[in-house]
Amino acid sequence: MEPGDTFLGGGEVLGEDHLWLVINNPPAHAGVALIVNVSTLRPNAETTCLVQKGEHPFIQHDSYVRYGSARSANVADLEKLVKAGRRKPHQAASRVLLEKVRAGATASPLLARELLALL
């Protein structure tokens, strides 16, 4: 997986899939990806990085990046989940969206410090 790659997942827990983005360069971090998800904008949501319809084909309404739910994941494990059908690859994020989400990661008070180090 590379910076900007996306996949759908979480439906087994959340009831519906969310868009997840790889926002770092995993090969530069021993194959560990920093992934963040995008969720529907709700009251009291973090507003560090808002995403609107048209910024990615999966986004159909006002949404936000959930930096508090960011995760590190081994790329090999993510690829196994894709092969097993538990994660669904989606269209890569544009360079503009990727940079926007990365900028939000550095500004967010909710992204864990150890995850920020993966950027």
C-alpha beads as a LAMMPS data file, in Angstrom:
LAMMPS data file: protein, C-alpha beads

119 atoms
118 bonds

1 atom types
1 bond types

-500.0 500.0 xlo xhi
-500.0 500.0 ylo yhi
-500.0 500.0 zlo zhi

Masses

1 110.0

Atoms # bond

1 1 1 0.000 0.000 0.000
2 1 1 1.106 3.501 -0.813
3 1 1 0.266 7.025 0.365
4 1 1 -3.249 7.888 -0.762
5 1 1 -4.456 4.301 -1.119
6 1 1 -7.943 3.804 0.270
7 1 1 -10.147 0.941 1.296
8 1 1 -13.578 0.405 2.784
9 1 1 -13.994 -1.326 6.100
10 1 1 -15.543 -1.329 9.526
11 1 1 -18.993 -2.494 8.537
12 1 1 -18.714 -5.598 10.672
13 1 1 -18.437 -3.378 13.754
14 1 1 -20.098 -0.120 12.739
15 1 1 -22.907 -1.492 10.598
16 1 1 -21.629 0.312 7.517
17 1 1 -18.275 0.637 5.826
18 1 1 -16.206 3.780 6.145
19 1 1 -13.486 5.082 3.876
20 1 1 -9.962 4.557 5.254
21 1 1 -6.898 6.317 3.847
22 1 1 -3.209 5.470 4.059
23 1 1 -1.634 8.838 4.817
24 1 1 2.030 7.977 5.298
25 1 1 4.680 6.181 3.270
26 1 1 4.648 2.648 4.749
27 1 1 7.973 1.490 3.213
28 1 1 9.702 4.334 5.059
29 1 1 8.310 2.938 8.334
30 1 1 9.136 -0.778 8.040
31 1 1 5.842 -1.538 6.293
32 1 1 3.632 0.165 8.876
33 1 1 0.781 2.270 7.486
34 1 1 -0.860 5.179 9.265
35 1 1 -4.558 4.913 8.430
36 1 1 -7.418 7.297 9.197
37 1 1 -11.094 6.978 8.459
38 1 1 -13.718 9.383 7.217
39 1 1 -17.133 9.527 8.851
40 1 1 -20.368 11.444 8.417
41 1 1 -20.188 14.889 9.970
42 1 1 -22.168 15.005 13.213
43 1 1 -22.556 17.550 16.012
44 1 1 -19.476 17.626 18.232
45 1 1 -17.324 15.964 15.557
46 1 1 -13.717 17.019 15.244
47 1 1 -13.550 19.712 12.572
48 1 1 -9.805 19.734 11.928
49 1 1 -10.293 18.216 8.470
50 1 1 -13.681 18.346 6.781
51 1 1 -14.250 16.427 3.554
52 1 1 -17.043 17.251 1.155
53 1 1 -18.790 15.457 -1.664
54 1 1 -16.585 15.471 -4.732
55 1 1 -13.283 15.266 -2.880
56 1 1 -13.389 11.459 -3.197
57 1 1 -15.895 9.275 -5.082
58 1 1 -16.991 7.480 -1.892
59 1 1 -17.872 10.723 -0.069
60 1 1 -21.528 11.604 -0.663
61 1 1 -22.121 14.210 2.083
62 1 1 -20.298 16.395 4.580
63 1 1 -17.783 14.257 6.432
64 1 1 -14.754 14.554 8.659
65 1 1 -11.493 12.732 9.278
66 1 1 -11.557 10.906 12.614
67 1 1 -7.988 11.418 13.807
68 1 1 -8.927 10.062 17.219
69 1 1 -9.632 6.715 15.519
70 1 1 -6.375 6.640 13.547
71 1 1 -4.462 3.381 13.608
72 1 1 -1.135 1.954 12.645
73 1 1 -1.351 -1.258 10.673
74 1 1 1.115 -3.601 9.087
75 1 1 0.675 -3.424 5.315
76 1 1 0.983 -7.210 5.021
77 1 1 -1.933 -7.598 7.459
78 1 1 -4.046 -5.083 5.536
79 1 1 -3.324 -6.898 2.288
80 1 1 -4.431 -10.194 3.878
81 1 1 -7.713 -8.553 4.918
82 1 1 -8.217 -7.324 1.354
83 1 1 -7.533 -10.793 -0.071
84 1 1 -9.987 -12.285 2.440
85 1 1 -12.644 -9.768 1.362
86 1 1 -12.807 -8.110 4.781
87 1 1 -11.511 -4.823 3.379
88 1 1 -12.461 -3.511 -0.056
89 1 1 -9.981 -1.455 -2.088
90 1 1 -11.343 1.836 -3.365
91 1 1 -10.115 4.615 -5.641
92 1 1 -6.954 6.307 -4.379
93 1 1 -7.242 9.745 -2.827
94 1 1 -6.143 12.660 -4.974
95 1 1 -2.855 14.339 -4.128
96 1 1 -4.847 17.390 -2.961
97 1 1 -7.002 15.329 -0.577
98 1 1 -3.995 13.397 0.730
99 1 1 -2.130 16.621 1.526
100 1 1 -5.228 18.065 3.189
101 1 1 -5.611 14.991 5.402
102 1 1 -1.883 14.992 6.246
103 1 1 -2.047 18.673 7.220
104 1 1 -5.020 17.895 9.418
105 1 1 -3.084 15.090 11.073
106 1 1 -0.343 17.475 12.161
107 1 1 -2.929 19.976 13.443
108 1 1 -5.305 17.566 15.182
109 1 1 -5.209 17.448 18.967
110 1 1 -6.702 13.935 18.784
111 1 1 -4.016 12.118 16.796
112 1 1 -1.815 10.106 19.162
113 1 1 1.806 11.277 19.255
114 1 1 3.199 7.844 18.423
115 1 1 1.028 7.806 15.295
116 1 1 2.083 11.312 14.293
117 1 1 5.656 9.995 14.246
118 1 1 4.648 7.759 11.306
119 1 1 4.093 10.801 9.082

Bonds

1 1 1 2
2 1 2 3
3 1 3 4
4 1 4 5
5 1 5 6
6 1 6 7
7 1 7 8
8 1 8 9
9 1 9 10
10 1 10 11
11 1 11 12
12 1 12 13
13 1 13 14
14 1 14 15
15 1 15 16
16 1 16 17
17 1 17 18
18 1 18 19
19 1 19 20
20 1 20 21
21 1 21 22
22 1 22 23
23 1 23 24
24 1 24 25
25 1 25 26
26 1 26 27
27 1 27 28
28 1 28 29
29 1 29 30
30 1 30 31
31 1 31 32
32 1 32 33
33 1 33 34
34 1 34 35
35 1 35 36
36 1 36 37
37 1 37 38
38 1 38 39
39 1 39 40
40 1 40 41
41 1 41 42
42 1 42 43
43 1 43 44
44 1 44 45
45 1 45 46
46 1 46 47
47 1 47 48
48 1 48 49
49 1 49 50
50 1 50 51
51 1 51 52
52 1 52 53
53 1 53 54
54 1 54 55
55 1 55 56
56 1 56 57
57 1 57 58
58 1 58 59
59 1 59 60
60 1 60 61
61 1 61 62
62 1 62 63
63 1 63 64
64 1 64 65
65 1 65 66
66 1 66 67
67 1 67 68
68 1 68 69
69 1 69 70
70 1 70 71
71 1 71 72
72 1 72 73
73 1 73 74
74 1 74 75
75 1 75 76
76 1 76 77
77 1 77 78
78 1 78 79
79 1 79 80
80 1 80 81
81 1 81 82
82 1 82 83
83 1 83 84
84 1 84 85
85 1 85 86
86 1 86 87
87 1 87 88
88 1 88 89
89 1 89 90
90 1 90 91
91 1 91 92
92 1 92 93
93 1 93 94
94 1 94 95
95 1 95 96
96 1 96 97
97 1 97 98
98 1 98 99
99 1 99 100
100 1 100 101
101 1 101 102
102 1 102 103
103 1 103 104
104 1 104 105
105 1 105 106
106 1 106 107
107 1 107 108
108 1 108 109
109 1 109 110
110 1 110 111
111 1 111 112
112 1 112 113
113 1 113 114
114 1 114 115
115 1 115 116
116 1 116 117
117 1 117 118
118 1 118 119
